[in-house]
Every structure is written in C-alpha cells, then in structure tokens.
Amino acid sequence: MANVVHKTPASEVCDAATSIPDTEGTQDECDSPEPVSNTLDEDSDDEPVLNVQFDAATGCLEEVDSDEEASGDGEIQESPGAYRSTMSGRVKKHNKTHAEGKPYGCVMCDFKASRLDHLNRHMRIHTSEKPYACEKCDYRASLSGQLTRHMRTHKDEKPYNCDSCDYRASSLGELKNHEKTHKEKSYACDWCDYKAKHLGNLKTHERIHTGEKPYSCDMCDYRASQLVTLTRHVRTHTEEKPHACDKCDYRASQLGHLKSHMKTHTDEKPYVCDKCDYRAAHLSNLRMHYRTHTGEKPYSCEICDYKASQLVTLTRHMRLHFGMKPHACEKCDYRATQSGRLMIHMRTHRREKPYACSTCDYKASDKTKLKRHVRAHTGEKPVRKSCGYRAARFGDLKKHTKTDIEEPYVCATCDYRSSNKTELKRHVRIHLYDSKIK
C-alpha cells in the first residue's frame, strides 16, 4: 500500500460519522444566514498533528490518529448555523465547512475538500470504485445518491414536477434541464429556423448542414456527428444490449428500442392501416407495413436479386451468403443468424411454451408454431397472390413458390414446366406434331 501522508491540525478534521448523505444538491455548507469564521482552539499553542494516509488498494484516506473532543456532560452543542450535536468536537469540525480553507487535497488531481469524507467520495473517481449495486440489474454507482436516482428507472418513479407543464422527472438534474426548454433560446441557426439554449447544442445541430462527422468507428468506416450516435453504432459490432425487458427475454442496444418494445406487452396500438386491419404501436412500423400493400422494396442485395422492404431483413438475408450465424447458444451447439431465433431456441432448454391455443391444450414456444396450429382449427390456407395457390403450411407454400421461381415456363396444354424457355418451345412442338397426326 502506497501511503501519502497529509498533516493538518486535528481540530480541523471532519468526523466521518457526521458525513453528509449522498443526496442531490449536497453542499459543504449548511443553511447558515451568514458565513461563520473558523475560530477553533485559538488558545492552543501546541495543537496535536493528525496524519492522513491514502490506501491505493481501497481508494480511501484514513486517519492515523484522531483527537475528537467530547463535551463530557452530554449537552447539545450548537454552531452559529443550524447544525446541532452532542459532541463539541463535531461542532468544531462542522464549523470548518464554513471556512474558506479546504485542507484535504487529492493526491491525483487538483481537487480540494473541507471534509475528509468528501475527499474519500472524490477518490472513487480515480479508483473507479462503485460500492453501491442495483439489486435489479448490473448497474453500480460510486455514490448512494446516484443509485437512488437509478432505482427510479425501475419503479418509473418521477417525483419532480415541472411548474410550467405536465413534465415529470426522476431526478432534479433532469428537471432542471427540462425547465431550460421553457426559457428563451438565444442561439439561432444561420441555415434554418432552429434555435438552441446552449451554444454547444447549436454547434451540434449545424453539423447537419455542414456534413461534419468528427466521431469515427474503430471497426469500420462509419462516422457520426454526435458521440451518442457513434456509441449506439459500436453496439452493432459488439452486440452489446444493456437494456433488458422485465417481462420477456428481449434485450435492446438502445433505451428507445426497449421503450418501443414494452408497448407490445400493453397492447397499445394507436396507428391503424387504412387498407387492412393491421394496427401498430409505432408510426414507423405502420410505414413499413404499408410496403406490403405498395410492394415497395427499397433495399437490394449486392450479390443476388433479392430485395427487401426493411433494412434489417436485408441484413439477415446477407448472412445467408456469408454463412454468418453470430448468435450462439450457451448450452448446445445451436447458432442462429438472428438474436430472436436464439431467444426462441433457448425456450427449448427451459421447456417454456408461452403461446397457448384458445381452442385446445396445445402450447408452443413461438408465435409462428401457434399460428400454424390454429389453421388446423380454422381451415385457413394462406394464398399466394400471383397464382392463387393455397396452403395451410408455410413450408408447402414455400415449396410451391420455389417451383414457380425455378421453373417459370409452363405448358398451356399439360402440366409440363421448365426453367428454360427454349426447352418449353421444344416441348410444345410435341403437342403440335401430335395434333397434325390426328
């Protein structure tokens, strides 16, 4: 353990037992109407010296010696401010918080504190110590106040109300940031009508017009105009998905994606298709659905003629060309091209079958299997629009579609099919020859 010794009069040392809780808005000063001067032990000439050492292993500063003075009679000692204590030594140490001097200096940076426990909390920045752990996720915090704010995200607790609108926040800092939206926006964009309260926000916005993208990905050629955008992109390489659904196995790389997913559990679908009965929880989903009516497929494969209506569908298709199956099961050798397929597969290990038939006792591990089963009750046979063929099972329909694709040339007289137009012409000559003989 590397010890860094700092010496200061013992009367100026704050007692760790009187540390201020890690709450929002904590300050080194109490609510005293006027600053209180530090006049501790003025009559003492030979004041004992306190040694303070830094433990690099724990990241804490510890008192080697202490000289706390008790009042002895149990009477409540009072400082000129609002602070009260039965120990006169603690009152003296508290009064030190009103003095301008900050004798406790960080050995790693220029930070100074008037109290030892404040310096100890600061040292966690350098040591990365996070002793406060969330019981519901992997989040850890260096201060208890940070953990308290984090826990509100699980309880959806938002105790801070905006006086100007209905906005509610889980922390005082979030509320203060929101309240700035009601104030005047003094920074205006030269290219459009955008206005911002902060110059930094305006500069970030102006990158839309200038095309500046200062943040680059270390794994590919991707560049971003904002650091937060780059952070989200990097997760596509690392497949990090820190945001987990508490109702199912779904995980997301972005909090916004998780919030969108949560609506699937509430059955809230305000967006309605005007061409069919489809309903969506999000406008973007409805827009993608419209492509099933318009036939629009803007995303093309560079290797084959495949086209997709969604970028994510094209991405999954590309894995077929490269044989990529990045999602691996931890319990067996199964690998999948999609994370959703892996999630469904994991249910086979847990023997989970959350999808139940409303007509019989059948249960399935995924929705697709349940839909196929329900057709046995309803007799429904999905139709292929191009030719009118119907099949109860998607596999049968897929085989039929493959036949149409691989052998598109059909004889009008018999059931003959061919993948080559020339071969069909040769076949037709047989019918012409037979008709001449007859």
DOPA-441878 format. One line per field, with one value per residue (C-alpha): residue number from 1; residue in one letter; y, z, x. Coordinates in nm, 4 decimals, padded with zeros to 6 digits. Layout:
BEGIN
k: [NUM / ...]
r: [A / ...]
c2: [Y / ...]
c3: [Z / ...]
c1: [X / ...]
end
This chain:
BEGIN
k: [1 / 2 / 3 / 4 / 5 / 6 / 7 / 8 / 9 / 10 / 11 / 12 / 13 / 14 / 15 / 16 / 17 / 18 / 19 / 20 / 21 / 22 / 23 / 24 / 25 / 26 / 27 / 28 / 29 / 30 / 31 / 32 / 33 / 34 / 35 / 36 / 37 / 38 / 39 / 40 / 41 / 42 / 43 / 44 / 45 / 46 / 47 / 48 / 49 / 50 / 51 / 52 / 53 / 54 / 55 / 56 / 57 / 58 / 59 / 60 / 61 / 62 / 63 / 64 / 65 / 66 / 67 / 68 / 69 / 70 / 71 / 72 / 73 / 74 / 75 / 76 / 77 / 78 / 79 / 80 / 81 / 82 / 83 / 84 / 85 / 86 / 87 / 88 / 89 / 90 / 91 / 92 / 93 / 94 / 95 / 96 / 97 / 98 / 99 / 100 / 101 / 102 / 103 / 104 / 105 / 106 / 107 / 108 / 109 / 110 / 111 / 112 / 113 / 114 / 115 / 116 / 117 / 118 / 119 / 120 / 121 / 122 / 123 / 124 / 125 / 126 / 127 / 128 / 129 / 130 / 131 / 132 / 133 / 134 / 135 / 136 / 137 / 138 / 139 / 140 / 141 / 142 / 143 / 144 / 145 / 146 / 147 / 148 / 149 / 150 / 151 / 152 / 153 / 154 / 155 / 156 / 157 / 158 / 159 / 160 / 161 / 162 / 163 / 164 / 165 / 166 / 167 / 168 / 169 / 170 / 171 / 172 / 173 / 174 / 175 / 176 / 177 / 178 / 179 / 180 / 181 / 182 / 183 / 184 / 185 / 186 / 187 / 188 / 189 / 190 / 191 / 192 / 193 / 194 / 195 / 196 / 197 / 198 / 199 / 200 / 201 / 202 / 203 / 204 / 205 / 206 / 207 / 208 / 209 / 210 / 211 / 212 / 213 / 214 / 215 / 216 / 217 / 218 / 219 / 220 / 221 / 222 / 223 / 224 / 225 / 226 / 227 / 228 / 229 / 230 / 231 / 232 / 233 / 234 / 235 / 236 / 237 / 238 / 239 / 240 / 241 / 242 / 243 / 244 / 245 / 246 / 247 / 248 / 249 / 250 / 251 / 252 / 253 / 254 / 255 / 256 / 257 / 258 / 259 / 260 / 261 / 262 / 263 / 264 / 265 / 266 / 267 / 268 / 269 / 270 / 271 / 272 / 273 / 274 / 275 / 276 / 277 / 278 / 279 / 280 / 281 / 282 / 283 / 284 / 285 / 286 / 287 / 288 / 289 / 290 / 291 / 292 / 293 / 294 / 295 / 296 / 297 / 298 / 299 / 300 / 301 / 302 / 303 / 304 / 305 / 306 / 307 / 308 / 309 / 310 / 311 / 312 / 313 / 314 / 315 / 316 / 317 / 318 / 319 / 320 / 321 / 322 / 323 / 324 / 325 / 326 / 327 / 328 / 329 / 330 / 331 / 332 / 333 / 334 / 335 / 336 / 337 / 338 / 339 / 340 / 341 / 342 / 343 / 344 / 345 / 346 / 347 / 348 / 349 / 350 / 351 / 352 / 353 / 354 / 355 / 356 / 357 / 358 / 359 / 360 / 361 / 362 / 363 / 364 / 365 / 366 / 367 / 368 / 369 / 370 / 371 / 372 / 373 / 374 / 375 / 376 / 377 / 378 / 379 / 380 / 381 / 382 / 383 / 384 / 385 / 386 / 387 / 388 / 389 / 390 / 391 / 392 / 393 / 394 / 395 / 396 / 397 / 398 / 399 / 400 / 401 / 402 / 403 / 404 / 405 / 406 / 407 / 408 / 409 / 410 / 411 / 412 / 413 / 414 / 415 / 416 / 417 / 418 / 419 / 420 / 421 / 422 / 423 / 424 / 425 / 426 / 427 / 428 / 429 / 430 / 431 / 432 / 433 / 434 / 435 / 436 / 437 / 438]
r: [M / A / N / V / V / H / K / T / P / A / S / E / V / C / D / A / A / T / S / I / P / D / T / E / G / T / Q / D / E / C / D / S / P / E / P / V / S / N / T / L / D / E / D / S / D / D / E / P / V / L / N / V / Q / F / D / A / A / T / G / C / L / E / E / V / D / S / D / E / E / A / S / G / D / G / E / I / Q / E / S / P / G / A / Y / R / S / T / M / S / G / R / V / K / K / H / N / K / T / H / A / E / G / K / P / Y / G / C / V / M / C / D / F / K / A / S / R / L / D / H / L / N / R / H / M / R / I / H / T / S / E / K / P / Y / A / C / E / K / C / D / Y / R / A / S / L / S / G / Q / L / T / R / H / M / R / T / H / K / D / E / K / P / Y / N / C / D / S / C / D / Y / R / A / S / S / L / G / E / L / K / N / H / E / K / T / H / K / E / K / S / Y / A / C / D / W / C / D / Y / K / A / K / H / L / G / N / L / K / T / H / E / R / I / H / T / G / E / K / P / Y / S / C / D / M / C / D / Y / R / A / S / Q / L / V / T / L / T / R / H / V / R / T / H / T / E / E / K / P / H / A / C / D / K / C / D / Y / R / A / S / Q / L / G / H / L / K / S / H / M / K / T / H / T / D / E / K / P / Y / V / C / D / K / C / D / Y / R / A / A / H / L / S / N / L / R / M / H / Y / R / T / H / T / G / E / K / P / Y / S / C / E / I / C / D / Y / K / A / S / Q / L / V / T / L / T / R / H / M / R / L / H / F / G / M / K / P / H / A / C / E / K / C / D / Y / R / A / T / Q / S / G / R / L / M / I / H / M / R / T / H / R / R / E / K / P / Y / A / C / S / T / C / D / Y / K / A / S / D / K / T / K / L / K / R / H / V / R / A / H / T / G / E / K / P / V / R / K / S / C / G / Y / R / A / A / R / F / G / D / L / K / K / H / T / K / T / D / I / E / E / P / Y / V / C / A / T / C / D / Y / R / S / S / N / K / T / E / L / K / R / H / V / R / I / H / L / Y / D / S / K / I / K]
c2: [00.0000 / 00.3346 / 00.5861 / 00.9566 / 01.1463 / 01.4752 / 01.6599 / 01.9012 / 02.0163 / 01.7582 / 02.0195 / 02.0842 / 01.7219 / 01.6355 / 01.3273 / 01.0566 / 00.9825 / 01.3199 / 01.2698 / 01.4288 / 01.1711 / 01.1289 / 01.3148 / 01.5559 / 01.9088 / 01.8142 / 02.1034 / 02.1658 / 02.4377 / 02.4284 / 02.6773 / 02.9438 / 03.3008 / 03.4316 / 03.2688 / 03.1584 / 03.2297 / 02.9499 / 03.0324 / 02.6838 / 02.6301 / 02.9824 / 02.9447 / 02.6278 / 02.6733 / 02.3095 / 02.1572 / 01.7836 / 01.6897 / 01.4319 / 01.2019 / 01.1117 / 00.8286 / 00.7204 / 00.3470 / 00.2851 / -00.0592 / 00.0648 / 00.4196 / 00.5641 / 00.8216 / 00.7096 / 00.8988 / 00.7569 / 00.9478 / 01.1497 / 01.3959 / 01.4439 / 01.6411 / 01.5368 / 01.7803 / 01.5291 / 01.6339 / 01.5188 / 01.8688 / 01.9620 / 02.1810 / 02.4267 / 02.6036 / 02.9540 / 02.7876 / 02.5193 / 02.2276 / 02.0627 / 01.7844 / 01.6422 / 01.6395 / 01.9753 / 01.8293 / 01.7542 / 02.1051 / 02.2438 / 02.0207 / 02.1201 / 02.4877 / 02.4181 / 02.3685 / 02.7419 / 02.8433 / 02.9163 / 02.6729 / 02.3207 / 02.1349 / 01.7935 / 01.7739 / 01.4908 / 01.3264 / 01.2577 / 01.5899 / 01.9469 / 01.8693 / 02.0009 / 01.9381 / 02.0783 / 01.7333 / 01.4007 / 01.2011 / 01.4338 / 01.3630 / 00.9900 / 01.0089 / 01.2027 / 00.9391 / 00.6870 / 00.8793 / 00.7787 / 00.4255 / 00.3500 / 00.2068 / 00.1597 / 00.0058 / 00.0679 / -00.2071 / -00.2242 / -00.5340 / -00.5482 / -00.5042 / -00.4778 / -00.1042 / 00.0088 / 00.3570 / 00.5336 / 00.7360 / 00.6226 / 00.9220 / 00.8009 / 00.4576 / 00.6184 / 00.8065 / 00.4911 / 00.2861 / 00.5266 / 00.3992 / 00.0558 / 00.1907 / 00.4553 / 00.6966 / 01.0618 / 01.2812 / 01.6099 / 01.8143 / 02.0996 / 02.4132 / 02.5160 / 02.1916 / 01.8299 / 01.7049 / 01.4822 / 01.3764 / 01.1086 / 01.3403 / 01.7076 / 01.7370 / 01.6113 / 01.8586 / 02.1495 / 02.0530 / 02.0351 / 02.3725 / 02.5308 / 02.4423 / 02.6997 / 02.9718 / 03.1857 / 03.0165 / 03.2738 / 03.0753 / 03.0676 / 02.8585 / 03.0538 / 02.7878 / 02.7160 / 02.8186 / 02.6029 / 02.7731 / 02.6457 / 02.7469 / 02.6401 / 02.7157 / 02.3543 / 02.2303 / 02.4780 / 02.3623 / 02.0005 / 02.0935 / 02.2825 / 01.9589 / 01.8589 / 02.1426 / 02.1191 / 01.7392 / 01.7354 / 01.3950 / 01.4141 / 01.0815 / 00.7711 / 00.3992 / 00.1980 / -00.1156 / 00.0176 / 00.3338 / 00.4651 / 00.8268 / 01.0204 / 01.3815 / 01.3028 / 01.0835 / 00.9261 / 00.8185 / 00.6576 / 00.4773 / 00.3244 / 00.2229 / 00.0490 / -00.1812 / -00.3253 / -00.4626 / -00.5706 / -00.6838 / -00.5244 / -00.4984 / -00.3455 / -00.2701 / -00.5731 / -00.6225 / -00.7320 / -00.9199 / -01.1370 / -01.2239 / -00.9185 / -00.7069 / -00.3864 / -00.1862 / 00.1396 / 00.2524 / 00.3865 / 00.0409 / -00.1091 / 00.1509 / 00.0703 / -00.3000 / -00.2502 / -00.1369 / -00.4904 / -00.6014 / -00.3297 / -00.3974 / -00.0241 / 00.0139 / 00.3593 / 00.3504 / 00.1856 / 00.0820 / 00.2240 / -00.0709 / -00.3641 / -00.4452 / -00.4038 / -00.1932 / -00.0788 / 00.0567 / 00.2869 / 00.5015 / 00.3633 / 00.0099 / 00.1244 / 00.2855 / -00.0366 / -00.2298 / -00.0081 / -00.1516 / -00.4843 / -00.3064 / -00.0965 / -00.3695 / -00.1210 / -00.2890 / -00.0195 / -00.2386 / -00.4526 / -00.7336 / -00.6663 / -01.0371 / -01.1564 / -01.0135 / -01.0216 / -00.7084 / -00.6248 / -00.3741 / -00.3330 / -00.2868 / -00.5376 / -00.8003 / -00.7385 / -00.7651 / -01.1067 / -01.2125 / -01.1167 / -01.3613 / -01.6429 / -01.5554 / -01.5377 / -01.8223 / -01.5905 / -01.7135 / -01.4747 / -01.5755 / -01.8882 / -02.0960 / -02.1344 / -02.4779 / -02.6541 / -02.6117 / -02.4232 / -02.0998 / -01.8522 / -01.5683 / -01.3664 / -01.2936 / -01.3556 / -01.7101 / -01.7750 / -01.6431 / -01.8853 / -02.1705 / -02.1044 / -02.1814 / -02.5435 / -02.5693 / -02.4055 / -02.6003 / -02.2748 / -02.2648 / -01.9254 / -01.9314 / -02.1260 / -02.2254 / -02.0855 / -02.3890 / -02.6809 / -02.7541 / -02.7016 / -02.4766 / -02.3519 / -02.1897 / -01.9242 / -01.7465 / -01.8986 / -02.2535 / -02.1466 / -01.9794 / -02.2974 / -02.4997 / -02.2657 / -02.3211 / -02.6824 / -02.5488 / -02.2718 / -02.4456 / -02.1258 / -02.1588 / -01.8508 / -01.7697 / -01.6831 / -01.3788 / -01.4411 / -01.7751 / -01.8378 / -02.1434 / -02.2050 / -02.3992 / -02.4406 / -02.4759 / -02.2109 / -02.4814 / -02.6115 / -02.2604 / -02.2008 / -02.5175 / -02.4120 / -02.0657 / -02.2198 / -02.4218 / -02.1037 / -01.9362 / -02.2274 / -02.3470 / -02.0404 / -02.1645 / -02.3644 / -02.5597 / -02.4470 / -02.7976 / -03.0170 / -02.9953 / -02.9649 / -02.6967 / -02.5818 / -02.3472 / -02.2744 / -02.1026 / -02.2914 / -02.6271 / -02.5271 / -02.4460 / -02.7924 / -02.9466 / -02.7531 / -02.8964 / -03.2404 / -03.1250 / -02.9639 / -03.2858 / -03.4941 / -03.2626 / -03.2939 / -03.6730 / -03.6690]
c3: [00.0000 / -00.1057 / 00.1745 / 00.1025 / 00.4319 / 00.4705 / 00.8030 / 00.9341 / 01.2789 / 01.4362 / 01.5227 / 01.1532 / 01.0657 / 00.9871 / 01.1609 / 00.9134 / 01.1393 / 01.0510 / 00.6753 / 00.4601 / 00.2850 / -00.0902 / -00.1964 / -00.4771 / -00.4058 / -00.1220 / -00.0375 / 00.2021 / 00.3763 / 00.5971 / 00.5802 / 00.7864 / 00.7152 / 00.7310 / 00.6883 / 01.0195 / 01.0713 / 01.1914 / 01.5422 / 01.6655 / 01.9509 / 01.9362 / 02.2820 / 02.1966 / 02.1004 / 02.0755 / 01.8752 / 01.8035 / 01.4414 / 01.2526 / 00.9908 / 00.6927 / 00.4606 / 00.1203 / 00.0699 / -00.3050 / -00.2730 / -00.1263 / -00.2615 / 00.0857 / 00.3004 / 00.6607 / 00.9811 / 01.1564 / 01.4759 / 01.5980 / 01.8755 / 01.8919 / 02.1984 / 02.3756 / 02.5804 / 02.8639 / 03.0039 / 02.7139 / 02.6489 / 02.2926 / 02.1399 / 01.8760 / 01.5934 / 01.4896 / 01.1944 / 01.2019 / 01.2829 / 01.6300 / 01.8003 / 02.1480 / 02.0732 / 02.0830 / 01.8713 / 01.5916 / 01.6070 / 01.5734 / 01.2737 / 01.1180 / 01.1585 / 00.9438 / 00.6451 / 00.6619 / 00.6417 / 00.3054 / 00.3575 / 00.2089 / 00.3653 / 00.2155 / -00.1266 / -00.3792 / -00.4495 / -00.8117 / -00.9217 / -00.8020 / -00.6144 / -00.2568 / 00.0111 / 00.3508 / 00.4817 / 00.4727 / 00.3809 / 00.0837 / -00.0368 / 00.0100 / -00.2170 / -00.4737 / -00.4751 / -00.6185 / -00.9466 / -00.9752 / -00.8355 / -01.0269 / -00.7040 / -00.7205 / -00.3926 / -00.4451 / -00.6558 / -00.8037 / -00.6992 / -01.0271 / -01.2908 / -01.3299 / -01.2564 / -00.9946 / -00.8561 / -00.6651 / -00.4611 / -00.2883 / -00.4337 / -00.7851 / -00.7009 / -00.5577 / -00.8828 / -01.0852 / -00.8867 / -01.0017 / -01.3569 / -01.2411 / -01.0453 / -01.3080 / -01.0150 / -01.1205 / -00.8114 / -00.9684 / -01.1431 / -01.3888 / -01.2857 / -01.6472 / -01.7999 / -01.7173 / -01.7452 / -01.4614 / -01.3952 / -01.1897 / -01.0803 / -01.0012 / -01.2678 / -01.5380 / -01.4252 / -01.4394 / -01.7926 / -01.8938 / -01.7392 / -01.9723 / -02.2622 / -02.1313 / -02.1296 / -02.4229 / -02.6887 / -02.7759 / -03.0223 / -03.3762 / -03.6750 / -03.9841 / -04.2222 / -04.0785 / -03.8048 / -03.5370 / -03.2044 / -02.9009 / -02.5403 / -02.5430 / -02.7927 / -02.7803 / -02.8945 / -03.1830 / -03.2962 / -03.2893 / -03.4935 / -03.7529 / -03.8423 / -04.0181 / -04.2645 / -04.2850 / -04.3003 / -04.0378 / -03.8693 / -03.6244 / -03.4500 / -03.6328 / -03.5651 / -03.4971 / -03.6539 / -03.9836 / -04.1929 / -04.0077 / -03.8931 / -03.6783 / -03.5992 / -03.2324 / -02.9797 / -02.8620 / -03.2206 / -03.2502 / -02.9182 / -03.0467 / -03.3710 / -03.1919 / -03.0260 / -03.3697 / -03.3682 / -03.0043 / -02.9974 / -02.6547 / -02.5432 / -02.1951 / -02.1838 / -02.0800 / -02.0798 / -01.7394 / -01.8968 / -02.1568 / -02.2919 / -02.5162 / -02.4896 / -02.6761 / -02.7556 / -02.7132 / -02.4430 / -02.7095 / -02.8666 / -02.5277 / -02.4692 / -02.8103 / -02.7296 / -02.3969 / -02.5878 / -02.7232 / -02.3699 / -02.3152 / -02.6440 / -02.7111 / -03.0920 / -03.1872 / -03.5525 / -03.7883 / -04.1527 / -04.3792 / -04.6193 / -04.3776 / -04.0080 / -03.9196 / -03.6132 / -03.4889 / -03.1685 / -03.3637 / -03.6729 / -03.8197 / -03.8046 / -03.9856 / -04.2587 / -04.3104 / -04.3163 / -04.5973 / -04.8162 / -04.8125 / -04.9951 / -05.2285 / -05.2935 / -05.2302 / -05.1558 / -05.1428 / -05.0029 / -05.2589 / -05.2148 / -05.3899 / -05.4508 / -05.5862 / -05.6993 / -05.3511 / -05.2409 / -04.9004 / -04.7616 / -04.4439 / -04.3877 / -04.1016 / -04.3342 / -04.5902 / -04.3163 / -04.2149 / -04.5815 / -04.6294 / -04.3561 / -04.5795 / -04.8393 / -04.5894 / -04.3661 / -04.0673 / -03.7520 / -03.4843 / -03.2138 / -03.0261 / -02.7639 / -02.4357 / -02.3662 / -02.7018 / -03.0485 / -03.1919 / -03.3738 / -03.5341 / -03.7825 / -03.5690 / -03.1965 / -03.1961 / -03.3257 / -03.0444 / -02.7864 / -02.9175 / -02.9157 / -02.5506 / -02.4566 / -02.5579 / -02.2817 / -02.0283 / -02.1585 / -02.1919 / -02.4123 / -02.3505 / -02.6526 / -02.5869 / -02.8247 / -02.7243 / -02.8700 / -02.7234 / -02.4812 / -02.7401 / -02.6404 / -02.8461 / -02.7829 / -03.0532 / -03.2296 / -03.5719 / -03.4494 / -03.2783 / -03.5969 / -03.7970 / -03.5338 / -03.5268 / -03.9012 / -03.8200 / -03.6347 / -03.8759 / -04.2028 / -04.3198 / -04.6167 / -04.6934 / -05.0627 / -05.2988 / -05.4858 / -05.8145 / -05.8966 / -05.6414 / -05.4824 / -05.1207 / -04.8441 / -04.4720 / -04.4001 / -04.4882 / -04.5874 / -04.8569 / -04.9874 / -04.9901 / -05.1935 / -05.4414 / -05.4711 / -05.5330 / -05.8183 / -05.9758 / -05.9449 / -06.0654 / -06.3388 / -06.4510 / -06.8034 / -06.8058 / -07.0886 / -07.1648 / -07.2759 / -06.9964 / -06.6575 / -06.8065 / -06.6507 / -06.7450 / -06.6228 / -06.9835 / -07.2438 / -07.5317 / -07.3710 / -07.3392 / -07.7114 / -07.7910 / -07.5676 / -07.7364 / -08.0718 / -07.9409 / -07.8987 / -08.2456 / -08.4006 / -08.2238 / -08.3475 / -08.7097 / -08.6908 / -08.5589]
c1: [00.0000 / 00.1393 / 00.0929 / 00.0747 / 00.0817 / -00.1002 / -00.0698 / -00.3253 / -00.4388 / -00.6650 / -00.9263 / -00.9786 / -01.0548 / -01.4179 / -01.5511 / -01.6578 / -01.9526 / -02.1045 / -02.0712 / -02.3367 / -02.5609 / -02.5108 / -02.8226 / -02.8903 / -02.7860 / -02.5470 / -02.3162 / -02.0308 / -02.2316 / -02.5396 / -02.8228 / -02.6492 / -02.7646 / -02.4072 / -02.0650 / -01.9178 / -01.5494 / -01.3256 / -01.2004 / -01.1240 / -00.8790 / -00.7419 / -00.5836 / -00.3942 / -00.0298 / 00.0733 / -00.2075 / -00.1646 / -00.0963 / -00.3076 / -00.1561 / -00.3761 / -00.2697 / -00.4081 / -00.4649 / -00.4227 / -00.5817 / -00.9088 / -00.9036 / -00.9724 / -00.7995 / -00.7714 / -00.6949 / -00.3912 / -00.4714 / -00.7702 / -00.8332 / -01.2080 / -01.3119 / -01.6307 / -01.8327 / -01.8433 / -02.1780 / -02.3983 / -02.5279 / -02.6202 / -02.3525 / -02.4681 / -02.2883 / -02.3986 / -02.5786 / -02.8486 / -02.6129 / -02.6537 / -02.4569 / -02.3926 / -02.0191 / -01.8424 / -01.5622 / -01.8062 / -01.9475 / -01.5963 / -01.5319 / -01.8621 / -01.7765 / -01.4712 / -01.7074 / -01.7869 / -01.4235 / -01.2663 / -00.9806 / -01.0020 / -00.7087 / -00.7810 / -00.6169 / -00.6450 / -00.3092 / -00.4097 / -00.5611 / -00.6219 / -00.9440 / -00.9630 / -01.2239 / -01.3055 / -01.4013 / -01.2203 / -01.5319 / -01.5920 / -01.2389 / -01.2962 / -01.6018 / -01.3988 / -01.1225 / -01.3704 / -01.3486 / -00.9818 / -01.0133 / -01.3385 / -01.4762 / -01.8540 / -01.9681 / -02.3408 / -02.5028 / -02.8529 / -03.0495 / -03.2432 / -02.9694 / -02.5917 / -02.5784 / -02.3262 / -02.2637 / -01.9912 / -02.2438 / -02.5617 / -02.7457 / -02.6674 / -02.8073 / -03.1221 / -03.1791 / -03.1135 / -03.3677 / -03.6384 / -03.5904 / -03.7095 / -04.0057 / -04.0840 / -04.0869 / -04.0828 / -04.1215 / -04.0068 / -04.2789 / -04.2357 / -04.4260 / -04.4829 / -04.6148 / -04.7039 / -04.3455 / -04.2207 / -03.8619 / -03.6912 / -03.4088 / -03.3663 / -03.0973 / -03.3355 / -03.5995 / -03.3546 / -03.2520 / -03.6176 / -03.7014 / -03.4482 / -03.6788 / -03.9258 / -03.6631 / -03.5595 / -03.3459 / -03.0823 / -02.8665 / -03.0103 / -02.9004 / -02.7896 / -02.9266 / -03.2729 / -03.5178 / -03.3550 / -03.2834 / -03.0962 / -03.0460 / -02.6820 / -02.4083 / -02.2913 / -02.6326 / -02.6287 / -02.2842 / -02.4008 / -02.7090 / -02.5045 / -02.3260 / -02.6490 / -02.5875 / -02.2081 / -02.1944 / -01.9207 / -01.8821 / -01.5911 / -01.6597 / -01.5305 / -01.5757 / -01.2576 / -01.4077 / -01.5444 / -01.5720 / -01.8773 / -01.8635 / -02.1107 / -02.1866 / -02.2564 / -02.0776 / -02.4033 / -02.4783 / -02.1349 / -02.1867 / -02.5105 / -02.3378 / -02.0489 / -02.3019 / -02.3813 / -02.0247 / -02.0091 / -02.3754 / -02.3973 / -02.7593 / -02.7627 / -03.1355 / -03.3437 / -03.7208 / -03.8522 / -04.1449 / -03.9659 / -03.6205 / -03.5974 / -03.2826 / -03.2000 / -02.8906 / -03.0836 / -03.3250 / -03.5618 / -03.5877 / -03.6741 / -03.9459 / -04.0909 / -04.0828 / -04.2627 / -04.5712 / -04.6062 / -04.6911 / -04.9524 / -05.1411 / -05.1337 / -05.1561 / -05.2834 / -05.1679 / -05.4190 / -05.3738 / -05.6463 / -05.6171 / -05.6497 / -05.6982 / -05.3305 / -05.2559 / -04.9151 / -04.7702 / -04.5382 / -04.5766 / -04.2529 / -04.3957 / -04.7093 / -04.4995 / -04.3075 / -04.6352 / -04.7664 / -04.4919 / -04.6759 / -04.9589 / -04.7448 / -04.4860 / -04.2068 / -03.8722 / -03.6041 / -03.3243 / -03.1344 / -02.8815 / -02.5492 / -02.4887 / -02.8229 / -03.1566 / -03.3099 / -03.4929 / -03.6370 / -03.8813 / -03.6748 / -03.3027 / -03.2990 / -03.4490 / -03.1747 / -02.9101 / -03.0438 / -03.0500 / -02.6841 / -02.5861 / -02.7129 / -02.4491 / -02.1644 / -02.2836 / -02.2822 / -02.4537 / -02.3293 / -02.5773 / -02.4591 / -02.6401 / -02.4503 / -02.6000 / -02.5572 / -02.4043 / -02.7011 / -02.6211 / -02.8596 / -02.8481 / -03.0894 / -03.0976 / -03.4738 / -03.4220 / -03.1745 / -03.4221 / -03.6869 / -03.4352 / -03.3428 / -03.7027 / -03.6440 / -03.3824 / -03.6111 / -03.9125 / -04.1040 / -04.4134 / -04.5754 / -04.8097 / -05.1305 / -05.4109 / -05.7506 / -05.9313 / -05.7346 / -05.4483 / -05.1742 / -04.8845 / -04.5910 / -04.2548 / -04.3086 / -04.5943 / -04.5248 / -04.5816 / -04.9027 / -05.0311 / -04.9686 / -05.1515 / -05.4534 / -05.5027 / -05.5860 / -05.8904 / -05.9877 / -05.9017 / -05.7325 / -05.4979 / -05.2857 / -05.2963 / -05.0127 / -05.1389 / -04.9567 / -05.1197 / -05.3937 / -05.2277 / -05.3308 / -05.1588 / -05.2153 / -04.8435 / -04.5905 / -04.3424 / -04.5779 / -04.6356 / -04.2609 / -04.2006 / -04.4666 / -04.3138 / -03.9728 / -04.1233 / -04.2592 / -03.9206 / -03.7067 / -03.9491 / -04.1414 / -04.2229 / -04.5496 / -04.7086 / -05.0646 / -05.1676 / -05.0313 / -04.8553 / -04.5082 / -04.2852 / -03.9372 / -03.6678 / -03.5699 / -03.7869 / -03.6188 / -03.6957 / -04.0604 / -04.0716 / -03.9329 / -04.1959 / -04.4796 / -04.3694 / -04.4641 / -04.8238 / -04.8183 / -04.6844 / -04.9491 / -05.2256 / -05.1057 / -05.1082 / -05.4607]
end
